[in-house]
Amino acid sequence: MPGLDEKLADTYAEVLRRNPGESEFHQSVHEVLDSLGPVVAKHPEYADAAVINRLCEPERQIIFRVPWVDDSGNVQINRGFRVEFNSALGPYKGGLRFHPTVYLGIVKFLGFEQIFKNALTGMPIGGGKGGSDFDPKGRSDGEVMRFCQAYMTELYRHIGEYTDVPAGDIGVGEREIGYLFGQYKRITNRYESGVLTGKGLAWGGSLVRREATGYGTVFFVEEILRHRHDSFDGKQVVVSGSGNVAVYAIERVQQLGGIVVACSDSGGYVYEEKGIDLDTLKHVKEQRRGRLLDYATERTATFVENRPIWEVPCDIALPCATQNELNGTDAATLVRNGCTVVAEGANMPCTPEAARVFAEAGTVFAPGKAANAGGVATSALEMQQNASRDSWTFDHTLDRLGDIMRGIHERCLTTADEYGAPGNYTAGANIAGFTKVADAMLALGVI
């Protein structure tokens, strides 16, 4: 990684010393600190109050055992996590990820990113994240329920609508949120709707929540294009992933006239020159929980096994799968094939090398903390509806989401201009998110 401003290098060295082996967390911290040189020069009060050092240290880290019984009667043991990173702006807010790759470093990277993402929304929410190394894939509904109940049996004591409000992430959808909320209600004897977001519509959920992250990413890119006097109309788009974020990014791109020619899963990618058929994709992925190979068979589309989707020529690329999925070589391929805009629909899907390639080529790059903030923004709208015992229409909620994403875009550009980095969405997002949280921390004193 390139060198940091000397005032921040000591902070980063301390992060490395205190958090050994947590490479994803190191990467996310470095990416933010790399933008803050002009900020500490202009605002020495942040350094004087050790705001940056405090921001890099979670307020609370919770690790716990999750014992549960599988369908064969065998006792299984997983590890649960919740990192409550920063509450200067409001209660901790961030999803739960159930995936075998989850460990403390992943949860801390996600929680650190969440601080700034949540600040950019303008909503009164702090940053946190959680999860477990449990893998729901291939498990029965009964096994998923028993795991979720065991997980919540420990987590419940640490959360609440004014304390910490989890949501879903990879491996945690409406089914899992239902089991988690049911156990929370059972233990606490309270129907506290605002304690979890991503709930079912029949019991406190919000319209647009399922679509929010994918739609929000496309709203952000729409603003990038509008700012450049352009639009999605006729653009060739590649979207990695085929889960919730990717599916609804594809849907929104198609609504705006773009042509999504490829999407992917862990087995490879599917390519259709005339565009992905959304109805078939939803049927395969959402109803059957199938693979893209099944989609390709039904559609007689081209399925390319174990190859990077980024080799498909496109105008716009939306990485919507997982962290560090797009590396420097992939970025060079995208640039060579004429890609002009890359926006992160997932959390940190582009490596530092990829981001550098885009910067050097003049490719517009929108980081996840700005481009994929639609999910948490709509979670905060769900919290508002729960607090007022209200339920908004789809169109009203979608309008609110659009306003929030346009506001984030404007905030990024204005801040980048103010700090001498015009058009740099990464600098704008990092600085705008940081200064909002930092000012709140100064106001609250040393806590």
Secondary structure as UniProt FT lines:
FT   HELIX           6..18
FT   TURN            20..21
FT   HELIX           23..33
FT   TURN            34..35
FT   HELIX           37..42
FT   HELIX           44..48
FT   TURN            49..50
FT   HELIX           51..55
FT   STRAND          60..69
FT   TURN            71..72
FT   STRAND          75..86
FT   STRAND          92..98
FT   TURN            100..101
FT   HELIX           104..121
FT   STRAND          126..132
FT   TURN            137..138
FT   HELIX           141..155
FT   HELIX           156..158
FT   TURN            161..163
FT   STRAND          164..168
FT   TURN            170..171
FT   HELIX           174..188
FT   HELIX           193..195
FT   HELIX           201..203
FT   TURN            207..211
FT   HELIX           212..227
FT   TURN            228..229
FT   TURN            233..234
FT   STRAND          236..240
FT   HELIX           244..255
FT   TURN            256..257
FT   STRAND          259..265
FT   TURN            266..267
FT   STRAND          268..271
FT   TURN            273..274
FT   HELIX           278..282
FT   HELIX           283..287
FT   HELIX           292..299
FT   STRAND          302..305
FT   HELIX           309..311
FT   STRAND          316..319
FT   TURN            323..324
FT   HELIX           328..336
FT   TURN            337..338
FT   STRAND          341..343
FT   HELIX           352..361
FT   STRAND          364..366
FT   HELIX           368..371
FT   TURN            372..373
FT   HELIX           374..387
FT   TURN            388..389
FT   HELIX           394..418
FT   TURN            419..420
FT   TURN            422..423
FT   HELIX           425..444
//
